[in-house]
Amino acid sequence: LAALPAGALRAAEHADVEAAIAAFAGGAPVKEGGVEVEAPEIAENGNTVPISVAAEGAEAILILAAGNPNPDVATFHFGKLAVPAASTRIRLAGTQDVIAVAKFADGSFGRAARTVKVTIGGCGG
Amino acid sequence: MAKIKPRVKAPKKAAVGEIIEIKTLISHPMESGQRKDSKTGERIPRKIINKFVATFEGEEVVSADLHPAVSANPYIRFEMKVPGPGELRFAWTDDDGSVYETSSKIAIA
Protein backbone atom coordinates (compact mmCIF):
# COMPACT_ATOMS: atom_id res chain seq x y z
CA LEU A 1 0.00 0.00 0.00
CA ALA A 2 2.87 2.35 0.79
CA ALA A 3 4.08 2.02 -2.80
CA LEU A 4 0.89 3.54 -4.18
CA PRO A 5 1.02 7.18 -5.15
CA ALA A 6 -0.99 9.48 -2.85
CA GLY A 7 -3.55 10.13 -5.56
CA ALA A 8 -4.30 6.43 -6.00
CA LEU A 9 -4.75 6.01 -2.27
CA ARG A 10 -7.19 8.90 -2.16
CA ALA A 11 -9.11 7.34 -5.04
CA ALA A 12 -9.24 3.98 -3.25
CA GLU A 13 -10.57 5.68 -0.11
CA HIS A 14 -13.10 7.46 -2.21
CA ALA A 15 -14.28 4.25 -3.92
CA ASP A 16 -14.86 2.51 -0.55
CA VAL A 17 -16.85 5.45 0.77
CA GLU A 18 -18.94 5.87 -2.36
CA ALA A 19 -19.67 2.11 -2.39
CA ALA A 20 -20.85 2.27 1.23
CA ILE A 21 -23.06 5.29 0.47
CA ALA A 22 -24.53 3.63 -2.63
CA ALA A 23 -25.30 0.47 -0.62
CA PHE A 24 -27.02 2.55 2.08
CA ALA A 25 -29.04 4.57 -0.46
CA GLY A 26 -29.85 1.50 -2.57
CA GLY A 27 -28.60 3.38 -5.61
CA ALA A 28 -30.94 6.38 -5.07
CA PRO A 29 -29.44 9.85 -5.64
CA VAL A 30 -27.86 11.48 -2.57
CA LYS A 31 -28.12 15.27 -2.31
CA GLU A 32 -25.73 17.56 -0.48
CA GLY A 33 -27.06 18.80 2.86
CA GLY A 34 -30.08 18.08 5.05
CA VAL A 35 -27.88 16.46 7.67
CA GLU A 36 -25.56 17.98 10.24
CA VAL A 37 -22.26 16.53 11.42
CA GLU A 38 -20.63 17.99 14.50
CA ALA A 39 -17.05 17.04 15.31
CA PRO A 40 -14.03 18.81 16.74
CA GLU A 41 -11.85 20.60 14.21
CA ILE A 42 -8.78 19.13 15.86
CA ALA A 43 -8.80 15.87 17.81
CA GLU A 44 -5.67 15.20 19.83
CA ASN A 45 -6.58 11.59 20.44
CA GLY A 46 -7.95 9.63 17.48
CA ASN A 47 -9.04 6.82 19.81
CA THR A 48 -12.03 8.73 21.04
CA VAL A 49 -13.39 11.57 18.94
CA PRO A 50 -16.83 12.89 19.98
CA ILE A 51 -19.23 13.30 17.08
CA SER A 52 -22.90 14.19 16.72
CA VAL A 53 -25.23 13.79 13.78
CA ALA A 54 -28.71 15.20 13.28
CA ALA A 55 -31.16 15.31 10.38
CA GLU A 56 -34.71 16.62 10.63
CA GLY A 57 -37.13 13.98 9.34
CA ALA A 58 -34.51 11.22 9.07
CA GLU A 59 -35.29 7.53 9.59
CA ALA A 60 -31.64 6.56 9.63
CA ILE A 61 -28.19 8.14 9.55
CA LEU A 62 -25.07 6.38 8.28
CA ILE A 63 -21.69 7.56 9.60
CA LEU A 64 -18.49 6.91 7.65
CA ALA A 65 -14.85 7.79 8.26
CA ALA A 66 -13.27 8.21 4.83
CA GLY A 67 -9.67 7.66 5.95
CA ASN A 68 -10.05 4.63 8.23
CA PRO A 69 -8.94 1.12 7.16
CA ASN A 70 -12.67 0.37 6.91
CA PRO A 71 -14.90 3.43 6.42
CA ASP A 72 -17.93 1.99 8.28
CA VAL A 73 -18.48 3.59 11.68
CA ALA A 74 -22.14 3.26 12.67
CA THR A 75 -25.70 3.44 11.40
CA PHE A 76 -28.42 4.85 13.62
CA HIS A 77 -32.08 4.01 13.07
CA PHE A 78 -34.74 6.27 14.55
CA GLY A 79 -38.25 5.17 15.56
CA LYS A 80 -41.27 7.46 15.84
CA LEU A 81 -40.49 8.43 19.44
CA ALA A 82 -36.89 9.40 18.73
CA VAL A 83 -35.48 12.79 17.86
CA PRO A 84 -33.44 12.02 14.69
CA ALA A 85 -30.09 12.88 16.23
CA ALA A 86 -27.39 10.94 18.06
CA SER A 87 -23.95 11.38 19.56
CA THR A 88 -21.17 8.87 20.03
CA ARG A 89 -17.39 8.58 20.19
CA ILE A 90 -15.38 7.17 17.32
CA ARG A 91 -11.88 6.12 16.28
CA LEU A 92 -10.11 7.99 13.51
CA ALA A 93 -6.86 6.60 12.08
CA GLY A 94 -5.68 10.06 11.04
CA THR A 95 -6.82 13.40 9.65
CA GLN A 96 -9.84 12.75 7.47
CA ASP A 97 -13.45 13.50 6.61
CA VAL A 98 -16.30 12.19 8.73
CA ILE A 99 -19.32 11.72 6.48
CA ALA A 100 -22.99 11.45 7.48
CA VAL A 101 -25.72 10.25 5.12
CA ALA A 102 -29.36 10.63 6.16
CA LYS A 103 -32.24 8.55 4.89
CA PHE A 104 -35.48 10.53 5.00
CA ALA A 105 -39.01 9.20 5.42
CA ASP A 106 -39.89 10.18 1.83
CA GLY A 107 -37.10 7.94 0.48
CA SER A 108 -34.67 10.77 -0.30
CA PHE A 109 -31.08 10.96 0.96
CA GLY A 110 -28.78 13.78 2.05
CA ARG A 111 -25.10 13.88 2.93
CA ALA A 112 -22.61 16.14 4.67
CA ALA A 113 -18.99 15.89 5.76
CA ARG A 114 -16.66 17.46 8.28
CA THR A 115 -12.88 17.31 8.31
CA VAL A 116 -11.23 16.33 11.58
CA LYS A 117 -7.51 16.88 12.09
CA VAL A 118 -6.11 14.05 14.19
CA THR A 119 -2.86 14.47 16.13
CA ILE A 120 -2.49 10.85 17.33
CA GLY A 121 -4.25 8.21 15.23
CA GLY A 122 -6.68 5.76 16.78
CA CYS A 123 -5.85 2.51 15.03
CA GLY A 124 -2.42 1.81 16.48
CA GLY A 125 -1.24 -1.09 18.58
CA MET B 1 -11.10 -9.14 30.83
CA ALA B 2 -12.71 -6.23 32.52
CA LYS B 3 -16.32 -6.76 33.51
CA ILE B 4 -18.80 -5.57 30.92
CA LYS B 5 -21.23 -3.22 32.56
CA PRO B 6 -23.97 -1.22 30.85
CA ARG B 7 -24.91 2.16 32.27
CA VAL B 8 -27.76 4.48 31.40
CA LYS B 9 -28.59 7.99 32.47
CA ALA B 10 -32.22 8.88 31.81
CA PRO B 11 -34.69 11.04 33.74
CA LYS B 12 -36.92 9.19 36.24
CA LYS B 13 -39.74 11.67 35.69
CA ALA B 14 -40.92 13.60 32.67
CA ALA B 15 -44.01 15.33 31.33
CA VAL B 16 -46.05 13.78 28.51
CA GLY B 17 -44.65 15.10 25.24
CA GLU B 18 -41.40 16.24 26.85
CA ILE B 19 -38.17 15.58 24.98
CA ILE B 20 -35.68 13.84 27.24
CA GLU B 21 -31.99 13.12 26.84
CA ILE B 22 -30.72 9.57 27.31
CA LYS B 23 -27.03 8.80 27.72
CA THR B 24 -25.75 5.24 27.53
CA LEU B 25 -22.32 3.75 28.09
CA ILE B 26 -21.13 0.18 28.23
CA SER B 27 -17.68 -0.80 29.42
CA HIS B 28 -16.29 -2.91 26.58
CA PRO B 29 -12.85 -2.96 24.87
CA MET B 30 -14.31 -2.85 21.31
CA GLU B 31 -11.31 -4.84 20.07
CA SER B 32 -11.11 -3.70 16.47
CA GLY B 33 -9.36 -6.68 14.89
CA GLN B 34 -6.73 -4.23 13.55
CA ARG B 35 -4.36 -4.38 16.50
CA LYS B 36 -1.43 -6.75 16.84
CA ASP B 37 -0.14 -8.29 20.04
CA SER B 38 3.09 -6.42 20.81
CA LYS B 39 4.85 -9.63 21.99
CA THR B 40 3.76 -12.25 19.46
CA GLY B 41 3.00 -9.94 16.52
CA GLU B 42 -0.25 -11.79 15.98
CA ARG B 43 -3.44 -10.00 15.15
CA ILE B 44 -5.83 -9.71 18.10
CA PRO B 45 -9.23 -11.04 16.95
CA ARG B 46 -12.09 -8.62 16.59
CA LYS B 47 -14.61 -8.52 19.45
CA ILE B 48 -16.99 -5.60 19.54
CA ILE B 49 -20.52 -4.59 20.45
CA ASN B 50 -22.12 -4.69 17.01
CA LYS B 51 -25.71 -3.72 17.85
CA PHE B 52 -27.47 -1.40 20.27
CA VAL B 53 -31.23 -1.22 20.67
CA ALA B 54 -33.34 1.03 22.90
CA THR B 55 -37.07 0.32 23.22
CA PHE B 56 -39.87 2.04 25.11
CA GLU B 57 -42.72 -0.27 26.14
CA GLY B 58 -41.64 -2.65 23.39
CA GLU B 59 -41.46 0.00 20.65
CA GLU B 60 -38.05 0.62 19.10
CA VAL B 61 -36.84 4.15 19.79
CA VAL B 62 -33.26 4.05 18.51
CA SER B 63 -31.06 1.26 17.26
CA ALA B 64 -27.52 1.37 15.99
CA ASP B 65 -25.30 -0.95 13.97
CA LEU B 66 -21.78 -0.44 15.26
CA HIS B 67 -18.45 -1.13 13.56
CA PRO B 68 -14.90 -1.36 14.95
CA ALA B 69 -14.46 2.41 14.43
CA VAL B 70 -16.66 3.04 17.47
CA SER B 71 -14.43 3.81 20.47
CA ALA B 72 -13.88 1.49 23.42
CA ASN B 73 -16.62 1.79 26.05
CA PRO B 74 -19.18 2.79 23.42
CA TYR B 75 -21.16 5.88 24.34
CA ILE B 76 -24.46 6.67 22.68
CA ARG B 77 -26.58 9.70 23.41
CA PHE B 78 -30.02 10.30 21.94
CA GLU B 79 -33.29 12.07 22.66
CA MET B 80 -36.88 10.89 22.70
CA LYS B 81 -40.35 12.29 23.15
CA VAL B 82 -42.10 10.78 26.16
CA PRO B 83 -45.54 9.43 25.15
CA GLY B 84 -46.50 8.49 28.72
CA PRO B 85 -45.17 6.48 31.65
CA GLY B 86 -43.25 3.34 30.84
CA GLU B 87 -40.01 1.46 30.75
CA LEU B 88 -37.03 2.01 28.53
CA ARG B 89 -35.06 -1.15 27.81
CA PHE B 90 -31.56 -1.20 26.41
CA ALA B 91 -29.69 -4.11 24.84
CA TRP B 92 -26.14 -4.35 23.51
CA THR B 93 -25.15 -7.37 21.38
CA ASP B 94 -21.57 -8.62 21.45
CA ASP B 95 -19.75 -10.36 18.56
CA ASP B 96 -19.72 -13.52 20.71
CA GLY B 97 -23.53 -13.48 20.85
CA SER B 98 -23.81 -12.22 24.43
CA VAL B 99 -26.52 -9.65 25.05
CA TYR B 100 -26.08 -7.14 27.86
CA GLU B 101 -29.26 -5.48 29.09
CA THR B 102 -30.47 -2.79 31.42
CA SER B 103 -33.63 -0.74 31.84
CA SER B 104 -34.90 2.54 33.22
CA LYS B 105 -38.44 3.50 34.23
CA ILE B 106 -40.00 6.86 33.44
CA ALA B 107 -42.87 8.20 35.54
CA ILE B 108 -45.04 11.12 34.53
CA ALA B 109 -44.35 14.21 36.60
Interface residues (C-beta under 8 A of the other chain):
Chain A: N47 T48 V49 S52 A65 N68 P69 N70 D72 V73 A74 T75 F76 H77 F78 G79 K80 L81 A82 V83 A85 A86 S87 T88 R89 I90 R91 L92 G122 C123 G124 G125
Chain B: I19 S32 Q34 R35 K36 S38 I44 F56 E59 E60 V61 V62 S63 A64 D65 L66 H67 P68 A69 V70 S71 A72 P74 Y75 I76 R77 F78 E79 M80 K81 P83
